[in-house]
Amino acid sequence: MVQYPSLIVPHVSGVHMLLNSFKPIRGVPLCEGEDIDPSWYEQDTSGLYQEELEEIRRLHASDTSIDREKDSIELSLAKLCLERNIPCMEICRGLQVLNVACGGTLYQNIGKEFDNIINKEIPSRIVYEDEKVLAFRDINSEAPVHVLVIPKFRDGLTQLGKADGRHGEILGQLLYAAKIVAEKEGILDGFCVVINSGPSASCQSVHHLHLHVQVGRQMNWPPG
């Protein structure tokens, strides 16, 4: 069996010039560590709402200890592996590096998926629609009836906790739309409307206010 020595890439200025001279390279491990700098995903983060960027910074506090030079070295190695078809093993942080090298995204912008549904750019099973409100089925729910009701224009209404006086009309329209959905689904005699507000308190993961119209799950009182 032919054995090849391990190569440790030094973390020094100018190391990028040496990478192409390392031959042969039989494989590269990209291991765990701190998160890579989110700015490597410029196209991804530039499309996020300000509220989403703030939430990302809160949830990824470790990003403040990033090392761009280390990121750059490992990113160059990952691209080298892709270009030369060299086996590459990734763990945790290494997956982020390879994701960037392949042109992937760091943060899935689910809120933008709502925009795409409103604009009919991705398919959805629409239950009700008017000029200001859209209601469509939640495809991931196991409940017999689970419909999401959203405002077509966010106007800063990322969550109920962000509402102010100017949102009074649309909030009323959303509730009325929930009633219409229940009527269309034949559940007007008994259904529930749930609004999650804020990721820390109620697991809101989409920065676009939405109501859940559901049936098939018994809600106890008091909650908890």
C-alpha positions as CSV (number, residue, x, y, z in Angstrom):
1,M,0.0,0.0,0.0
2,V,1.3,3.4,-1.0
3,Q,1.1,5.9,1.9
4,Y,1.1,9.7,1.5
5,P,2.2,12.0,4.2
6,S,-0.3,14.4,5.8
7,L,0.0,18.1,4.9
8,I,-0.7,20.8,7.4
9,V,-1.5,24.1,5.7
10,P,0.1,27.0,7.6
11,H,-2.1,29.9,8.6
12,V,0.1,32.6,7.2
13,S,-0.1,35.4,4.7
14,G,0.5,34.3,1.1
15,V,-0.3,30.6,1.7
16,H,-2.8,30.8,-1.2
17,M,0.1,31.0,-3.7
18,L,1.3,27.6,-2.4
19,L,-1.9,25.7,-2.7
20,N,-1.7,25.0,-6.4
21,S,1.9,23.6,-5.9
22,F,0.7,20.9,-3.5
23,K,0.8,17.8,-5.6
24,P,-0.4,15.2,-5.3
25,I,-3.3,15.8,-2.9
26,R,-5.2,12.6,-2.2
27,G,-7.9,14.1,0.0
28,V,-8.7,17.1,2.2
29,P,-10.5,17.1,5.6
30,L,-12.4,20.2,6.5
31,C,-13.2,20.0,10.2
32,E,-15.3,21.6,12.8
33,G,-14.8,25.0,14.3
34,E,-16.4,28.4,14.6
35,D,-18.9,29.5,11.9
36,I,-17.5,31.0,8.8
37,D,-18.0,34.7,8.1
38,P,-21.6,35.2,6.8
39,S,-20.3,37.8,4.3
40,W,-19.0,35.0,2.2
41,Y,-22.7,34.6,1.3
42,E,-23.1,38.1,0.1
43,Q,-25.8,37.3,-2.4
44,D,-27.8,35.3,0.2
45,T,-27.6,37.9,3.0
46,S,-28.2,40.9,0.8
47,G,-31.7,39.6,0.1
48,L,-32.7,39.3,3.7
49,Y,-34.9,41.8,5.6
50,Q,-33.3,43.9,8.3
51,E,-35.3,42.0,11.0
52,E,-34.0,38.7,9.7
53,L,-30.4,40.0,9.7
54,E,-30.8,41.1,13.3
55,E,-32.2,37.7,14.2
56,I,-29.3,35.9,12.5
57,R,-26.8,38.0,14.4
58,R,-28.6,37.1,17.7
59,L,-28.8,33.4,17.0
60,H,-25.2,33.2,15.6
61,A,-23.4,35.2,18.2
62,S,-20.3,33.1,17.6
63,D,-19.9,34.8,14.2
64,T,-18.3,37.7,16.0
65,S,-15.2,35.5,16.5
66,I,-14.8,34.6,12.9
67,D,-11.4,34.4,11.2
68,R,-11.6,35.6,7.6
69,E,-8.1,34.5,6.8
70,K,-8.8,31.0,7.9
71,D,-12.1,31.0,6.0
72,S,-10.2,32.1,2.8
73,I,-7.6,29.4,3.1
74,E,-10.2,26.6,3.6
75,L,-12.4,28.0,0.9
76,S,-9.5,27.9,-1.5
77,L,-8.8,24.3,-0.6
78,A,-12.5,23.4,-1.1
79,K,-12.5,25.0,-4.5
80,L,-9.3,23.2,-5.4
81,C,-10.9,19.9,-4.4
82,L,-13.9,20.6,-6.7
83,E,-11.7,21.6,-9.6
84,R,-9.4,18.6,-9.3
85,N,-12.1,16.1,-8.2
86,I,-10.2,15.5,-5.0
87,P,-12.1,13.7,-2.2
88,C,-13.1,16.1,0.6
89,M,-14.4,15.2,4.0
90,E,-16.5,17.9,5.8
91,I,-17.6,18.1,9.4
92,C,-19.8,21.0,10.7
93,R,-17.8,24.1,9.8
94,G,-16.3,22.2,6.8
95,L,-19.8,21.8,5.4
96,Q,-20.3,25.6,5.5
97,V,-17.0,26.1,3.6
98,L,-18.0,23.5,1.0
99,N,-21.4,25.1,0.7
100,V,-19.9,28.4,-0.1
101,A,-17.5,26.9,-2.6
102,C,-20.5,25.2,-4.4
103,G,-22.4,28.5,-4.5
104,G,-24.9,27.5,-1.8
105,T,-26.8,29.6,0.7
106,L,-26.3,30.0,4.4
107,Y,-29.7,31.0,5.7
108,Q,-32.9,29.7,4.1
109,N,-35.0,32.8,3.7
110,I,-38.4,31.3,4.4
111,G,-40.1,34.7,4.5
112,K,-39.1,35.2,0.9
113,E,-40.9,31.9,0.1
114,F,-44.1,33.7,1.2
115,D,-43.4,36.5,-1.2
116,N,-42.9,33.9,-4.0
117,I,-46.2,32.3,-3.2
118,I,-47.9,35.7,-3.2
119,N,-46.4,36.4,-6.6
120,K,-47.3,33.0,-7.9
121,E,-43.6,32.2,-8.5
122,I,-43.9,28.9,-6.7
123,P,-47.0,26.7,-6.5
124,S,-49.3,26.6,-3.5
125,R,-52.7,25.2,-2.7
126,I,-54.7,28.4,-2.4
127,V,-57.9,28.3,-0.2
128,Y,-58.8,32.0,-0.3
129,E,-57.5,35.2,-1.9
130,D,-58.5,38.8,-2.1
131,E,-56.6,42.1,-2.7
132,K,-54.8,42.1,0.6
133,V,-54.9,38.6,2.0
134,L,-53.8,35.1,0.8
135,A,-54.7,31.8,2.5
136,F,-53.0,28.5,1.4
137,R,-52.5,25.1,2.8
138,D,-49.5,24.2,5.0
139,I,-47.9,21.3,3.1
140,N,-46.0,20.1,6.1
141,S,-48.9,19.7,8.5
142,E,-50.3,16.4,9.7
143,A,-53.6,18.1,10.8
144,P,-56.7,17.4,8.8
145,V,-57.0,21.1,8.1
146,H,-54.1,23.5,8.4
147,V,-54.2,26.7,6.4
148,L,-51.9,29.7,6.6
149,V,-53.4,33.2,6.3
150,I,-50.9,36.0,5.4
151,P,-51.1,39.7,4.4
152,K,-49.9,40.3,0.8
153,F,-48.1,43.4,1.9
154,R,-46.0,43.1,5.0
155,D,-45.6,46.8,5.8
156,G,-43.2,46.0,8.6
157,L,-45.6,43.4,10.1
158,T,-43.0,40.7,10.6
159,Q,-44.8,39.5,13.8
160,L,-47.8,40.5,15.8
161,G,-45.5,42.1,18.4
162,K,-44.4,44.6,15.7
163,A,-48.0,45.8,15.0
164,D,-49.0,49.4,15.6
165,G,-52.0,51.6,14.9
166,R,-51.7,51.6,11.1
167,H,-52.0,47.8,11.1
168,G,-55.4,47.6,12.7
169,E,-57.3,47.2,9.4
170,I,-55.2,44.4,8.0
171,L,-55.3,42.5,11.3
172,G,-59.0,42.6,11.1
173,Q,-59.0,41.5,7.5
174,L,-56.7,38.6,8.4
175,L,-59.1,37.4,11.1
176,Y,-62.1,37.7,8.8
177,A,-60.2,35.8,6.2
178,A,-59.6,33.1,8.8
179,K,-63.4,32.9,9.2
180,I,-63.9,32.5,5.5
181,V,-61.3,29.8,5.3
182,A,-63.1,27.9,8.1
183,E,-66.4,28.3,6.2
184,K,-64.8,27.0,3.0
185,E,-63.3,24.0,4.8
186,G,-66.5,23.1,6.5
187,I,-65.2,23.6,10.1
188,L,-67.0,26.8,11.0
189,D,-68.6,25.0,14.1
190,G,-65.1,24.5,15.6
191,F,-61.6,25.6,14.7
192,C,-58.7,27.4,16.2
193,V,-56.6,30.3,15.0
194,V,-53.0,30.5,16.2
195,I,-50.6,33.4,15.9
196,N,-46.9,32.8,16.9
197,S,-45.1,36.1,17.7
198,G,-41.3,36.0,18.1
199,P,-38.9,33.1,17.8
200,S,-37.9,32.9,21.4
201,A,-41.4,32.8,22.9
202,S,-43.3,30.7,20.4
203,C,-41.0,29.3,17.8
204,Q,-41.9,31.8,15.0
205,S,-39.5,30.9,12.2
206,V,-40.9,33.1,9.4
207,H,-40.5,36.9,9.5
208,H,-43.9,37.5,7.9
209,L,-47.0,37.6,10.1
210,H,-49.2,34.6,9.5
211,L,-52.2,33.0,11.1
212,H,-52.7,29.2,11.4
213,V,-56.2,28.1,10.9
214,Q,-56.4,24.5,12.2
215,V,-58.7,21.7,13.2
216,G,-58.1,18.2,14.5
217,R,-55.9,19.1,17.5
218,Q,-57.5,19.7,20.9
219,M,-56.2,22.9,22.5
220,N,-56.3,22.6,26.3
221,W,-56.9,25.5,28.7
222,P,-55.0,26.8,30.5
223,P,-52.2,26.2,28.0
224,G,-49.0,24.4,29.0
